[in-house]
């Protein structure tokens, strides 16, 4: 017999392989605050980034340099003025800002080289000046005009890790000091990155330090595990103090506001992790509970329970599949009788996909009647309906879901289902199994 710790390790390995296969080849952007580079855990963080790059992930690093720039300017007797949180970068200061920014970027390059991963520091950011803000000339302080994706993509295609310091250049070659947070957001969008990480030494969002609305999913020691954009907005509202700029002085809230902005811009997953914790990035990537806080767009938000008026629509969706022998024929009365089992995918008030979860007892549920409008086949609605039904099964306390299929076994295998015998079906379902269809049984343990 294996003890619980052994099983736990096996589960972690399974989770890691699941997420590795899901995101391999994906682009991920890591915005890493400067204090992380001064922490004793920094070399281990860089080794983890190198490991990701070596195993097929496309890693982009955006190092923060604010504190080091402060130190360098202070060392030369240059005092910075600010408009809100934006530094006015004078002509005197910009050479030292460049020197400091590239010095920090070189720390990452050196660490990656030690792990035998090639990196490149480049002028990947085209910038333009901020101009006059509230009567102040921002001089060499700029904003992102364009991320030069062609150059970035070439570097990534060669297996290199691009490093983007907080410096951008105008088409005429004029240097600008550009906020690294802005660069990270712009690079994530321009590259179509599936994940954006904010890595700092902040303690993160926890019940002990921030006011949280009810219903937020919590992990160990009150850590906020994951949030939807709506929940993130609620957290930010709950912690407003009315003081202008107060969020800039609360690192977790500042990061959450940035994460929300990225999510609203279409980034699929945004993660906030503590760079001081050993293996924080890997645990956040490769385990369900993670190590930090994940902000995610709710991919089930367009899915809702079936309404009676939807029945003619889903019968029309099912009809081509019934004629191909993929689905069994159902009448409107049969669907109405099981209405509570069904869910539909709605876009702009129109139903374009459906599915059902039937509870057969013995802690087993059957996923059935999966149908999608062919015109919307590329939107992944079928996968999302199945995912929604799996989550519903978990909430009902089921330990296993299964499907009966004659044509779509490869698709269900891709979703993690594995072939089982007819004898594995719950007794009630086994008694009405149609042997003439010779449907195969595929199941997923929850």
C-alpha positions as a printed Julia matrix, in Angstrom:
446×3 Matrix{Float64}:
   0.0    0.0     0.0
   1.18   3.54   -0.76
   0.87   6.13    1.99
  -0.98   9.43    1.55
   2.25  11.36    1.01
   3.18   9.09   -1.89
  -0.23   9.58   -3.45
   0.11  13.33   -2.91
   3.43  13.34   -4.76
   1.91  11.31   -7.59
  -1.0   13.76   -7.84
   1.45  16.65   -8.04
   3.36  14.91  -10.82
   0.12  14.31  -12.71
  -0.88  17.96  -12.3
   2.53  19.09  -13.5
   2.35  16.97  -16.65
  -1.2   18.14  -17.3
  -0.27  21.81  -17.18
   3.02  21.26  -19.0
   1.23  19.64  -21.93
  -1.47  22.3   -21.89
   0.86  25.31  -22.02
   3.96  23.95  -23.77
   4.96  26.32  -26.57
   2.94  29.15  -25.05
   4.34  32.62  -24.51
   4.53  33.87  -20.93
   5.64  37.31  -19.76
   7.29  37.77  -16.34
   7.38  41.27  -14.84
   9.87  40.99  -11.95
  10.33  43.83   -9.47
  13.87  44.96   -8.7
  13.85  44.01   -4.96
  13.46  40.38   -6.07
  16.91  40.56   -7.71
  18.42  41.53   -4.33
  16.8   38.65   -2.46
  18.76  35.44   -1.67
  16.08  33.45   -3.56
  16.79  35.28   -6.84
  19.27  32.69   -8.26
  16.66  29.95   -7.76
  14.0   32.04   -9.46
  16.24  32.5   -12.51
  16.94  28.76  -12.58
  13.19  28.11  -12.65
  12.76  30.56  -15.53
  15.6   28.81  -17.36
  13.92  25.45  -16.74
  10.72  26.73  -18.34
  12.65  28.01  -21.35
  14.47  24.69  -21.78
  11.26  22.67  -21.6
   9.39  24.42  -24.4
   7.91  27.57  -22.88
   8.48  30.92  -24.59
   9.69  33.11  -21.73
   9.85  36.91  -21.86
  11.3   38.87  -18.92
  10.55  42.5   -18.06
  12.76  43.55  -15.12
  11.71  46.41  -12.88
  14.55  48.8   -12.04
  13.0   51.69  -10.09
  14.9   51.18   -6.82
  18.21  50.65   -8.6
  17.65  53.76  -10.72
  16.98  55.67   -7.48
  20.26  54.39   -6.06
  22.31  55.21   -9.17
  20.85  58.7    -9.53
  21.37  59.33   -5.82
  24.97  58.22   -6.14
  25.54  60.94   -8.74
  23.66  63.58   -6.78
  20.7   63.7    -9.18
  17.36  64.32   -7.48
  14.18  63.18   -9.28
  10.92  65.05   -9.32
   7.6   63.27   -9.89
   4.17  63.93  -11.33
   2.05  61.55   -9.31
   4.03  58.29   -9.57
   5.84  59.13  -12.83
   9.48  60.21  -12.59
  10.51  63.27  -14.63
  13.57  61.92  -16.43
  15.76  64.86  -17.34
  18.41  65.01  -20.05
  21.0   64.84  -17.27
  19.39  61.76  -15.73
  18.63  59.64  -18.81
  22.18  58.27  -19.38
  22.26  57.04  -15.79
  18.73  55.63  -16.08
  19.83  53.67  -19.16
  22.92  52.42  -17.36
  20.88  51.27  -14.35
  18.15  49.62  -16.46
  20.61  47.64  -18.58
  22.6   46.67  -15.47
  19.5   45.06  -13.97
  18.68  43.31  -17.27
  22.23  41.95  -17.35
  21.67  40.27  -13.98
  19.02  38.11  -15.59
  21.18  37.4   -18.62
  24.04  36.3   -16.37
  21.78  34.01  -14.35
  20.26  32.44  -17.45
  23.73  31.92  -18.95
  24.62  29.96  -15.83
  21.75  27.63  -16.64
  22.83  27.37  -20.29
  19.91  29.34  -21.64
  20.56  32.02  -24.26
  19.06  35.45  -23.64
  19.05  38.75  -25.49
  18.65  42.31  -24.23
  17.29  44.43  -27.04
  15.55  47.59  -28.11
  12.22  45.84  -28.42
  10.18  48.87  -27.32
   9.4   51.85  -29.53
   8.5   54.77  -27.29
   7.18  58.28  -27.5
   7.52  61.09  -24.98
   4.81  61.8   -22.43
   5.21  65.51  -23.2
   3.74  68.05  -20.82
   1.76  66.59  -17.91
  -0.02  68.99  -15.54
   2.31  71.74  -16.61
   5.49  69.7   -16.12
   7.8   68.73  -18.98
   8.38  64.98  -18.58
  11.43  65.25  -20.89
  12.84  61.71  -21.33
   9.93  59.96  -19.6
   7.95  58.06  -22.2
   5.17  55.62  -22.91
   4.98  52.56  -25.15
   4.3   53.4   -28.76
   4.81  49.9   -30.16
   6.26  46.53  -29.17
   8.53  45.31  -31.97
   7.03  41.84  -32.17
   8.97  40.74  -35.27
  12.28  41.0   -33.42
  10.84  39.43  -30.28
   9.32  36.54  -32.2
  12.61  35.83  -34.0
  14.41  35.62  -30.65
  11.72  33.34  -29.19
  11.73  31.12  -32.27
  15.47  30.6   -31.74
  14.85  29.44  -28.18
  16.18  32.64  -26.63
  14.75  34.55  -23.67
  14.17  38.23  -24.58
  14.78  40.69  -21.75
  13.05  44.07  -22.02
  14.62  46.78  -19.82
  12.56  49.86  -18.93
  13.99  51.84  -21.86
  12.3   52.56  -25.17
  13.48  54.46  -28.21
  11.79  56.81  -30.63
  12.16  56.16  -34.38
  14.9   58.82  -34.32
  16.76  56.94  -31.58
  15.85  59.17  -28.64
  15.83  57.16  -25.37
  12.89  57.26  -22.98
  12.4   55.91  -19.5
   9.24  53.78  -19.79
   7.47  52.13  -16.81
   8.22  48.41  -16.76
   4.62  47.64  -15.77
   3.45  49.33  -18.96
   6.0   47.44  -21.04
   4.89  44.13  -19.52
   1.23  44.81  -20.3
   2.0   45.95  -23.83
   4.31  43.0   -24.57
   1.75  40.51  -23.24
  -0.92  41.89  -25.55
   1.32  42.28  -28.6
   2.68  38.72  -28.33
  -0.68  37.16  -27.5
   0.86  35.7   -24.33
  -1.42  33.32  -22.44
   0.03  34.25  -19.06
   1.42  37.34  -17.37
   3.24  37.06  -14.05
   3.84  39.86  -11.57
   6.69  38.74   -9.3
   7.48  40.85   -6.25
   8.35  40.48   -2.58
   4.86  41.51   -1.54
   2.89  39.31    0.8
   0.0   39.05   -1.63
  -3.7   39.34   -0.95
  -4.67  37.7     2.34
  -7.53  37.88    4.8
  -5.13  39.25    7.43
  -4.11  42.29    5.37
  -7.03  43.17    3.1
 -10.81  43.34    3.21
 -12.26  40.59    1.04
 -15.86  40.18   -0.15
 -17.61  36.92    0.82
 -17.21  33.9    -1.44
 -13.55  34.48   -2.39
 -11.61  31.19   -2.75
  -8.89  31.01   -0.09
  -5.86  28.77    0.35
  -3.42  28.23    3.19
  -2.95  31.09    5.66
  -5.8   33.08    4.16
  -4.17  33.46    0.72
  -6.5   34.45   -2.13
  -6.1   31.6    -4.63
  -8.0   32.89   -7.65
 -10.29  35.71   -8.68
 -12.53  36.51  -11.6
 -12.36  40.08  -12.97
 -15.64  40.86  -11.2
 -14.24  39.58   -7.91
 -11.03  41.57   -8.43
 -13.05  44.74   -8.92
 -14.96  43.95   -5.71
 -11.69  43.51   -3.79
 -10.37  46.83   -5.08
 -13.61  48.58   -4.11
 -13.56  46.99   -0.66
 -10.08  48.37    0.0
 -10.55  51.91   -1.31
  -9.64  54.52    1.29
 -10.54  57.59   -0.7
  -6.97  58.85   -0.69
  -5.61  59.69   -4.14
  -2.73  57.46   -5.13
  -3.11  55.23   -2.06
  -3.14  52.11   -4.23
   0.4   52.83   -5.44
   1.61  52.4    -1.85
  -0.14  49.06   -1.36
   1.84  46.6    -3.5
  -0.76  43.77   -3.58
  -3.56  46.17   -4.58
  -1.35  47.86   -7.19
  -0.53  44.45   -8.69
  -4.19  43.43   -8.59
  -5.18  46.63  -10.44
  -2.55  45.88  -13.1
  -3.69  42.26  -13.32
  -7.28  43.41  -13.78
  -6.23  45.78  -16.54
  -4.41  42.92  -18.31
  -7.39  40.6   -17.93
  -9.76  43.21  -19.34
  -7.38  43.56  -22.28
  -7.8   39.86  -23.05
  -4.97  38.11  -21.19
  -6.23  34.64  -20.31
  -4.41  34.23  -16.98
  -2.6   36.77  -14.79
  -0.63  35.56  -11.76
   0.68  37.46   -8.73
   3.42  35.54   -6.9
   5.98  36.13   -4.18
   9.5   35.91   -5.59
  10.89  35.12   -2.15
   9.12  31.75   -2.01
  11.15  28.86   -3.39
   9.62  27.47   -6.58
   6.72  29.94   -6.48
   6.48  30.26  -10.26
   6.6   26.5   -10.84
   4.0   25.79   -8.16
   1.75  28.52   -9.55
   2.08  27.07  -13.06
   1.91  23.35  -12.4
  -0.52  22.83   -9.53
  -4.21  23.48   -9.08
  -3.86  25.48   -5.86
  -0.75  27.35   -7.01
   1.31  29.54   -4.71
  -0.02  33.04   -5.39
  -3.18  34.66   -6.72
  -4.5   34.01  -10.22
  -6.85  36.37  -12.02
  -8.7   34.56  -14.76
 -11.44  35.32  -17.23
 -14.4   33.1   -16.42
 -14.64  30.91  -19.51
 -17.99  29.57  -18.27
 -19.65  33.0   -17.94
 -21.59  32.51  -21.22
 -22.93  29.12  -20.07
 -26.28  28.95  -18.27
 -28.99  26.4   -17.41
 -31.45  25.35  -20.09
 -34.74  27.22  -20.35
 -37.87  25.7   -21.86
 -37.81  28.09  -24.8
 -34.31  26.83  -25.71
 -35.52  23.29  -26.48
 -36.34  23.86  -30.19
 -32.91  25.44  -30.65
 -30.97  22.56  -29.1
 -33.05  20.0   -31.01
 -31.92  21.81  -34.17
 -28.28  21.72  -32.96
 -28.53  18.0   -32.25
 -30.3   17.0   -35.44
 -27.23  16.78  -37.76
 -25.4   14.72  -35.14
 -28.41  12.43  -34.71
 -28.52  11.84  -38.47
 -24.79  10.99  -38.43
 -25.36   8.5   -35.61
 -23.19  10.5   -33.19
 -26.06  11.39  -30.81
 -29.18   9.43  -29.93
 -32.51  10.98  -30.91
 -34.29  12.87  -28.12
 -37.79  14.31  -28.15
 -38.74  17.7   -26.76
 -40.63  15.92  -23.96
 -37.55  13.88  -22.99
 -35.4   16.98  -22.84
 -38.04  18.87  -20.82
 -38.2   15.98  -18.35
 -34.43  16.28  -17.79
 -34.29  20.07  -18.19
 -32.31  20.59  -14.96
 -29.49  18.4   -16.34
 -28.89  20.59  -19.4
 -26.73  23.67  -19.96
 -26.41  25.92  -23.0
 -23.75  28.28  -24.37
 -25.24  31.66  -25.2
 -23.71  34.49  -27.24
 -25.61  37.78  -27.55
 -28.85  36.06  -26.57
 -28.51  33.16  -29.03
 -27.81  29.54  -28.07
 -24.95  27.95  -30.01
 -24.05  24.82  -27.99
 -25.5   22.51  -25.37
 -24.73  19.55  -23.12
 -26.09  17.64  -20.15
 -24.95  15.96  -16.95
 -27.1   13.02  -15.8
 -26.6   11.71  -12.25
 -26.85   7.89  -12.26
 -26.0    7.31   -8.6
 -22.93   5.56   -7.21
 -21.2    9.0    -7.37
 -21.11   8.82  -11.18
 -22.47  11.24  -13.75
 -22.87  10.94  -17.51
 -21.94  13.82  -19.8
 -24.22  13.63  -22.8
 -25.9   15.54  -25.64
 -22.84  17.66  -26.49
 -23.71  19.62  -29.65
 -22.23  22.79  -31.16
 -23.31  25.08  -33.97
 -20.85  24.23  -36.81
 -20.42  27.93  -37.6
 -18.96  28.4   -34.12
 -16.89  25.21  -34.03
 -13.56  27.05  -33.73
 -14.56  28.84  -30.52
 -14.09  25.77  -28.32
 -17.67  25.8   -27.07
 -17.87  22.01  -26.81
 -14.74  21.91  -24.64
 -16.06  24.7   -22.45
 -19.47  23.04  -22.05
 -17.72  19.82  -20.99
 -15.53  21.79  -18.56
 -18.6   23.47  -17.11
 -20.36  20.1   -16.63
 -17.25  18.65  -14.97
 -17.25  21.58  -12.51
 -20.96  20.98  -11.89
 -20.23  17.3   -11.19
 -17.54  18.26   -8.68
 -19.94  20.6    -6.88
 -22.5   17.78   -6.7
 -19.89  15.62   -5.01
 -19.53  13.12   -7.86
 -16.26  11.24   -8.05
 -16.38  10.28  -11.72
 -17.94  11.38  -14.99
 -18.27   9.24  -18.11
 -19.4    9.5   -21.7
 -20.72   6.98  -24.2
 -19.42   7.64  -27.7
 -19.33   6.02  -31.1
 -17.41   8.68  -33.05
 -15.7   11.19  -30.76
 -13.38   9.09  -28.61
 -10.24  10.97  -29.75
 -11.75  14.28  -28.68
 -12.65  13.0   -25.23
  -9.22  11.41  -24.85
  -7.73  14.83  -25.59
  -9.84  16.21  -22.72
  -8.38  13.63  -20.34
 -11.01  10.88  -20.48
  -9.79   7.27  -20.56
 -11.5    4.18  -22.01
 -13.28   1.9   -19.53
 -15.41  -1.22  -19.77
 -19.2   -1.22  -19.92
 -19.13  -3.04  -16.58
 -17.68   0.13  -14.99
 -20.96   1.97  -15.57
 -23.3    2.47  -12.59
 -25.91  -0.23  -12.36
 -28.87   1.92  -13.47
 -27.04   3.06  -16.59
 -25.65  -0.38  -17.36
 -29.17  -1.86  -17.43
 -30.26   0.42  -20.27
 -26.99   0.33  -22.23
 -27.81  -0.16  -25.95
 -25.55  -2.99  -27.09
 -26.6   -2.48  -30.72
 -24.82   0.93  -30.81
 -21.63  -0.57  -29.33
 -20.8    2.77  -27.75
 -17.43   2.99  -26.06
 -17.18   4.15  -22.47
 -14.72   6.89  -21.53
 -14.39   8.18  -17.99
 -12.66  10.91  -16.05
 -11.87  10.62  -12.35
 -12.64  13.84  -10.46
